[in-house]
Amino acid sequence: MSDGVALVHDGFALLLAIAIPLVAAAVVGVLLAVLATRALGIADPAVGAVARALAVFAAVAMFGATWATQLQEFTATAWSQLAALGRGP
């Protein structure tokens, strides 16, 4: 695999590694909000939005430092390979 393709592959892998927990947290937040609103008889859509936002914020609080470190390492690698990508073999 060439350096450019490997860099793009690593970037998308990092993107998925960050996005999947955020989406999972949002889904869990909505499911908990649905269960709570049905049990309490509340019919306000804002409850789901608040629960989703709180779940995503909690995920960022728990994993944010790790994600920042991974992004910093990827960015450093990408910038160091930037000059080599424009050159021919």
Contacts in CASP RR format, 6 or more apart in sequence:
PFRMAT RR
TARGET T0000
AUTHOR 0000-0000-0000
METHOD contacts of the structure
MODEL  1
MSDGVALVHDGFALLLAIAIPLVAAAVVGVLLAVLATRALGIADPAVGAV
ARALAVFAAVAMFGATWATQLQEFTATAWSQLAALGRGP
1 9 0 8 1.000
3 81 0 8 1.000
3 84 0 8 1.000
3 85 0 8 1.000
4 81 0 8 1.000
4 85 0 8 1.000
7 77 0 8 1.000
7 78 0 8 1.000
7 81 0 8 1.000
7 85 0 8 1.000
10 74 0 8 1.000
10 77 0 8 1.000
11 74 0 8 1.000
14 70 0 8 1.000
14 71 0 8 1.000
14 74 0 8 1.000
17 70 0 8 1.000
18 67 0 8 1.000
18 70 0 8 1.000
18 71 0 8 1.000
21 59 0 8 1.000
21 63 0 8 1.000
22 56 0 8 1.000
22 59 0 8 1.000
22 60 0 8 1.000
24 59 0 8 1.000
25 55 0 8 1.000
25 56 0 8 1.000
25 58 0 8 1.000
25 59 0 8 1.000
26 52 0 8 1.000
26 55 0 8 1.000
26 56 0 8 1.000
28 55 0 8 1.000
29 48 0 8 1.000
29 51 0 8 1.000
29 52 0 8 1.000
29 54 0 8 1.000
29 55 0 8 1.000
30 48 0 8 1.000
30 51 0 8 1.000
30 52 0 8 1.000
30 55 0 8 1.000
32 51 0 8 1.000
32 55 0 8 1.000
33 47 0 8 1.000
33 48 0 8 1.000
33 50 0 8 1.000
33 51 0 8 1.000
33 52 0 8 1.000
34 48 0 8 1.000
36 42 0 8 1.000
36 47 0 8 1.000
36 51 0 8 1.000
37 43 0 8 1.000
37 44 0 8 1.000
37 47 0 8 1.000
37 48 0 8 1.000
60 67 0 8 1.000
END
